[in-house]
């Protein structure tokens, strides 16, 4: 009896243990189904959703940027290199110059315009129409110069504006009257040139040499030069291959020998590295000579300030402390010059 009771007890305990394990297994399966699986599906959905949103945003931004550049390109191609929105209205692809206060149309169907009031306090607009140039006043609504005569024109400065006729430059006043006759050569000058500064303007004669005129069209610096830089009371003038000069507007030479800047010169030296014992190549400064520059060209000057050569080379560099290689104006050929500027062309036999 005791043995039978014991067997029943062990059987009941085994059944209970098996039931407990089955329930635990079912709970784990349920947990995996209800807790783990759904987050994976939800995370994948979120990733797809976020990816779509990012693609849409980036695509929209690219379209906006592309559209902006296309609009800008169309604007500049239609209205020229220096358009101005202030006195202009745009309707149905047409551009009109308007009075900015009353909005009254002054000139219809222009190609482009440039408003230069900030320069000389004149409310005058330079404009192009059908390949010709004209001027109008956006306060009085007057067309000062009709776009029928001049194919080139420049902005007003100090009450005058340059206009081109038959390859020559003259100047008109704010009433459109020609006050300086057409006697100055046009050389493809940009819009920034033919502008008066402190009563003076750089122009060229019929031989394409440049000088300076006053507001009456008289030469205050004779047309003898290739380059001129204006200051308030003087001009820096230069002929190609020569030194610059400082001259005043009474035709007096103030200073000769003006240069742009000066460089140190070096030459190569061989030496032995003290740490490694290996041969090295370095540079040593030349103390007695320098390279100076004038208008894009180079010359040789010594430490006493004496000019050894005129500025006729495009580059000078050292070979030894007293020997130099100088590049010619074709930018490829070179000559060797000594400390006196003499070209060494003799072959030693």
C-alpha positions as CSV (number, residue, x, y, z in Angstrom):
1,X,0.0,0.0,0.0
2,X,2.7,2.4,0.9
3,X,4.5,1.6,-2.4
4,X,1.3,2.2,-4.4
5,X,0.7,5.5,-2.6
6,X,4.2,6.6,-3.3
7,X,3.9,5.8,-7.0
8,X,0.7,7.9,-7.3
9,X,2.4,10.8,-5.6
10,X,5.4,10.7,-7.9
11,X,3.0,10.4,-10.9
12,X,1.0,13.4,-9.8
13,X,4.2,15.4,-9.3
14,X,5.4,14.5,-12.8
15,X,2.1,15.5,-14.3
16,X,2.2,18.8,-12.4
17,X,5.8,19.5,-13.6
18,X,4.8,18.7,-17.2
19,X,1.8,21.0,-17.0
20,X,4.0,23.8,-15.6
21,X,6.5,23.4,-18.4
22,X,3.8,23.5,-21.0
23,X,2.2,26.6,-19.6
24,X,5.6,28.3,-19.4
25,X,6.3,27.4,-23.0
26,X,2.9,28.8,-24.1
27,X,3.6,32.0,-22.3
28,X,7.0,32.4,-24.0
29,X,5.5,31.8,-27.4
30,X,2.7,34.3,-26.7
31,X,5.3,36.8,-25.4
32,X,7.3,36.4,-28.6
33,X,4.2,36.9,-30.7
34,X,2.7,39.9,-28.9
35,X,5.9,41.7,-27.7
36,X,8.8,41.1,-30.0
37,X,7.2,40.7,-33.5
38,X,5.1,43.8,-33.7
39,X,7.9,46.3,-32.9
40,X,9.9,44.9,-35.8
41,X,7.0,45.4,-38.2
42,X,6.4,48.9,-36.8
43,X,10.1,49.9,-37.0
44,X,10.2,48.8,-40.7
45,X,7.1,50.8,-41.5
46,X,8.6,53.9,-39.7
47,X,11.8,53.6,-41.7
48,X,9.9,53.4,-45.0
49,X,7.8,56.4,-44.0
50,X,10.8,58.5,-43.0
51,X,12.7,57.5,-46.2
52,X,9.7,58.7,-48.3
53,X,9.4,62.0,-46.4
54,X,13.2,62.6,-46.8
55,X,13.0,61.9,-50.6
56,X,10.1,64.2,-51.0
57,X,11.7,67.1,-49.1
58,X,15.1,66.7,-50.9
59,X,13.4,66.4,-54.3
60,X,11.3,69.5,-53.6
61,X,14.3,71.5,-52.5
62,X,16.2,70.5,-55.6
63,X,13.3,71.6,-57.8
64,X,13.1,75.0,-56.0
65,X,16.9,75.6,-56.3
66,X,16.8,74.5,-60.0
67,X,13.9,76.8,-60.7
68,X,15.6,79.7,-58.9
69,X,18.7,79.3,-61.1
70,X,16.7,79.0,-64.2
71,X,14.7,82.1,-63.3
72,X,18.0,83.9,-62.6
73,X,19.6,82.8,-65.9
74,X,16.4,83.8,-67.8
75,X,16.4,87.2,-66.0
76,X,20.1,88.0,-66.8
77,X,19.8,86.8,-70.4
78,X,16.7,88.9,-70.9
79,X,17.7,92.1,-69.1
80,X,21.5,92.3,-69.6
81,X,24.5,92.1,-67.3
82,X,23.6,94.9,-64.9
83,X,19.8,94.9,-64.6
84,X,18.0,97.1,-62.0
85,X,14.6,96.3,-60.5
86,X,14.0,99.7,-59.0
87,X,12.7,101.7,-62.0
88,X,11.5,98.7,-63.9
89,X,8.3,96.7,-64.1
90,X,8.0,93.2,-65.7
91,X,4.7,92.1,-67.2
92,X,4.1,89.2,-69.6
93,X,7.8,88.9,-70.5
94,X,8.0,92.7,-71.3
95,X,10.0,95.2,-69.3
96,X,9.2,98.9,-68.9
97,X,10.9,101.7,-67.2
98,X,8.6,103.4,-64.8
99,X,8.4,106.3,-62.4
100,X,9.0,104.6,-59.1
101,X,6.6,107.0,-57.3
102,X,3.7,107.3,-59.7
103,X,4.3,103.9,-61.5
104,X,3.8,105.8,-64.8
105,X,5.4,104.0,-67.8
106,X,8.2,106.1,-69.3
107,X,9.8,103.7,-71.8
108,X,8.1,100.5,-73.0
109,X,9.7,97.1,-74.1
110,X,13.3,97.7,-73.1
111,X,16.1,95.1,-73.4
112,X,17.9,96.1,-70.2
113,X,18.7,99.1,-68.1
114,X,21.3,100.4,-65.6
115,X,20.3,102.8,-62.8
116,X,23.3,105.0,-61.7
117,X,21.7,107.5,-59.3
118,X,23.8,106.3,-56.4
119,X,26.9,107.4,-58.3
120,X,26.1,111.1,-59.0
121,X,22.6,111.7,-57.5
122,X,21.1,112.1,-61.0
123,X,17.8,110.1,-61.3
124,X,18.9,109.0,-64.8
125,X,18.6,105.5,-66.3
126,X,20.7,104.1,-69.1
127,X,18.7,101.6,-71.1
128,X,18.9,99.5,-74.3
129,X,16.1,99.0,-76.8
130,X,16.3,97.3,-80.1
131,X,20.1,97.3,-80.0
132,X,20.4,101.1,-79.4
133,X,21.1,103.1,-76.2
134,X,19.1,105.8,-74.6
135,X,18.7,107.7,-71.3
136,X,15.6,108.8,-69.4
137,X,14.9,110.7,-66.2
138,X,12.6,108.7,-63.8
139,X,11.6,111.8,-61.8
140,X,10.5,114.1,-64.7
141,X,9.5,111.2,-67.0
142,X,11.6,112.7,-69.8
143,X,13.4,110.6,-72.4
144,X,16.7,112.5,-72.5
145,X,18.3,110.6,-75.3
146,X,16.1,108.6,-77.6
147,X,17.3,105.0,-78.4
148,X,17.7,105.7,-82.1
149,X,21.3,107.0,-82.6
150,X,23.9,105.5,-80.3
151,X,24.8,101.8,-80.2
152,X,27.0,102.3,-77.1
153,X,26.6,104.5,-74.1
154,X,28.0,104.7,-70.5
155,X,26.5,105.8,-67.2
156,X,26.3,109.4,-66.1
157,X,29.0,110.7,-63.8
158,X,29.4,114.3,-62.6
159,X,26.7,115.4,-65.0
160,X,28.2,113.8,-68.2
161,X,27.8,110.5,-70.0
162,X,29.8,109.0,-72.8
163,X,28.1,107.9,-76.0
164,X,29.7,106.2,-79.1
165,X,29.1,107.2,-82.7
166,X,31.0,105.8,-85.7
167,X,33.7,104.4,-83.5
168,X,34.4,107.6,-81.6
169,X,33.3,108.8,-78.1
170,X,31.6,112.0,-77.2
171,X,29.8,113.2,-74.1
172,X,26.2,114.4,-73.5
173,X,24.9,116.4,-70.5
174,X,21.7,115.7,-68.5
175,X,19.6,117.4,-71.2
176,X,20.9,115.1,-73.9
177,X,23.0,117.8,-75.6
178,X,26.4,116.8,-77.0
179,X,28.9,119.0,-75.0
180,X,32.1,117.2,-75.9
181,X,32.5,116.3,-79.5
182,X,33.2,112.8,-80.9
183,X,37.0,112.8,-81.2
184,X,38.1,110.0,-78.7
185,X,38.7,106.5,-80.0
186,X,36.4,103.7,-78.8
187,X,38.5,100.6,-77.9
188,X,35.9,98.2,-76.6
189,X,35.8,99.8,-73.2
190,X,33.5,98.3,-70.5
191,X,30.7,100.1,-68.7
192,X,33.0,101.1,-65.9
193,X,35.2,103.3,-68.1
194,X,34.6,106.7,-69.6
195,X,33.6,107.9,-66.2
196,X,34.6,111.3,-64.7
197,X,36.4,111.4,-61.3
198,X,37.0,114.7,-59.7
199,X,36.5,116.5,-63.1
200,X,38.8,114.2,-65.1
201,X,38.3,111.2,-67.4
202,X,40.7,108.8,-69.2
203,X,40.1,108.6,-73.0
204,X,42.1,107.7,-76.1
205,X,43.1,109.6,-79.2
206,X,42.7,108.4,-82.7
207,X,46.1,106.5,-82.4
208,X,44.7,104.7,-79.4
209,X,47.2,106.4,-77.0
210,X,45.4,107.4,-73.7
211,X,45.5,110.6,-71.8
212,X,43.2,112.6,-69.5
213,X,40.6,115.3,-70.3
214,X,38.7,117.8,-68.2
215,X,34.9,118.4,-68.4
216,X,35.4,120.7,-71.4
217,X,37.1,118.0,-73.4
218,X,40.6,119.6,-73.1
219,X,43.7,117.4,-72.6
220,X,45.2,117.9,-69.1
221,X,47.5,114.8,-69.6
222,X,48.6,114.4,-73.2
223,X,47.6,111.1,-74.9
224,X,51.0,109.5,-74.8
225,X,50.5,106.4,-72.7
226,X,49.3,102.8,-72.5
227,X,48.0,102.9,-69.0
228,X,46.7,105.6,-66.6
229,X,45.6,105.5,-63.0
230,X,43.7,108.5,-61.7
231,X,44.0,110.1,-58.3
232,X,42.4,113.3,-57.1
233,X,45.3,115.7,-57.9
234,X,47.5,113.7,-60.2
235,X,47.7,110.6,-62.5
236,X,50.1,107.7,-62.6
237,X,51.0,107.1,-66.3
238,X,52.9,104.4,-68.0
239,X,54.2,103.3,-71.4
240,X,54.7,99.6,-71.9
241,X,58.2,98.6,-71.0
242,X,59.0,101.9,-69.3
243,X,58.8,103.2,-65.8
244,X,55.6,104.8,-64.5
245,X,55.5,108.5,-63.9
246,X,53.5,110.8,-61.6
247,X,52.1,113.8,-63.5
248,X,49.8,116.6,-62.4
249,X,46.9,118.1,-64.5
250,X,49.0,121.1,-65.4
251,X,51.2,118.7,-67.5
252,X,54.1,118.7,-65.1
253,X,56.2,115.6,-64.3
254,X,56.3,115.1,-60.6
255,X,58.2,111.9,-60.2
256,X,59.9,109.4,-62.5
257,X,60.8,105.8,-61.8
258,X,57.6,104.7,-60.0
259,X,57.3,100.9,-59.6
260,X,54.5,98.6,-58.4
261,X,56.3,96.4,-56.0
262,X,59.7,94.6,-55.4
263,X,60.7,91.0,-54.7
264,X,63.7,89.3,-53.1
265,X,65.8,87.1,-55.3
266,X,67.1,83.6,-54.4
267,X,69.4,81.0,-56.0
268,X,69.8,77.3,-55.4
269,X,72.6,76.0,-53.2
270,X,73.8,72.4,-52.4
271,X,74.5,71.4,-48.8
272,X,74.7,68.4,-46.5
273,X,72.1,67.7,-43.9
274,X,74.0,67.7,-40.6
275,X,71.6,65.2,-39.0
276,X,71.3,62.6,-41.8
277,X,74.5,63.3,-43.8
278,X,72.4,63.4,-47.0
279,X,73.0,66.0,-49.8
280,X,70.2,68.6,-50.0
281,X,69.2,71.5,-52.2
282,X,68.1,74.7,-50.7
283,X,67.7,78.4,-51.5
284,X,70.0,81.3,-50.5
285,X,68.9,84.9,-50.6
286,X,70.7,87.3,-52.9
287,X,71.5,90.4,-50.8
288,X,72.7,92.8,-53.5
289,X,69.9,92.6,-56.1
290,X,66.1,92.6,-56.3
291,X,63.4,92.1,-58.9
292,X,61.0,95.1,-59.4
293,X,57.7,95.2,-61.2
294,X,56.1,97.8,-63.4
295,X,52.7,97.2,-65.1
296,X,53.2,93.4,-65.3
297,X,56.9,93.5,-66.3
298,X,60.1,92.9,-64.4
299,X,63.5,94.5,-64.1
300,X,66.6,94.2,-62.0
301,X,67.6,96.8,-59.3
302,X,70.6,96.7,-57.0
303,X,70.7,97.3,-53.2
304,X,71.8,100.9,-53.9
305,X,68.4,101.6,-55.7
306,X,70.1,101.8,-59.1
307,X,68.0,100.3,-61.9
308,X,70.2,97.7,-63.7
309,X,67.6,96.9,-66.5
310,X,64.4,98.6,-67.6
311,X,61.2,96.6,-66.9
312,X,61.2,94.6,-70.1
313,X,61.1,91.0,-68.7
314,X,58.1,89.0,-67.5
315,X,60.2,87.2,-64.7
316,X,63.7,87.3,-63.2
317,X,65.2,84.7,-60.9
318,X,68.7,84.0,-59.5
319,X,71.3,81.5,-60.8
320,X,74.2,82.7,-58.6
321,X,74.6,85.8,-56.5
322,X,75.6,87.8,-59.7
323,X,74.0,85.8,-62.5
324,X,70.2,85.8,-63.4
325,X,67.8,84.2,-65.8
326,X,65.2,86.6,-67.3
327,X,62.0,85.5,-69.1
328,X,61.1,87.4,-72.3
329,X,57.7,88.7,-73.1
330,X,56.6,85.7,-75.1
331,X,56.5,84.0,-71.6
332,X,58.7,81.0,-72.8
333,X,62.1,82.2,-74.0
334,X,64.8,83.1,-71.5
335,X,68.1,84.9,-71.5
336,X,70.9,85.0,-69.0
337,X,72.0,88.4,-67.7
338,X,74.9,89.5,-65.4
339,X,75.0,91.9,-62.5
340,X,75.2,94.8,-65.0
341,X,72.1,93.7,-66.9
342,X,74.2,92.6,-69.9
343,X,72.7,89.7,-71.8
344,X,75.3,86.8,-72.0
345,X,74.9,85.2,-75.4
346,X,78.5,84.5,-76.3
347,X,79.4,80.8,-76.5
348,X,82.6,79.8,-74.8
349,X,84.8,77.5,-77.0
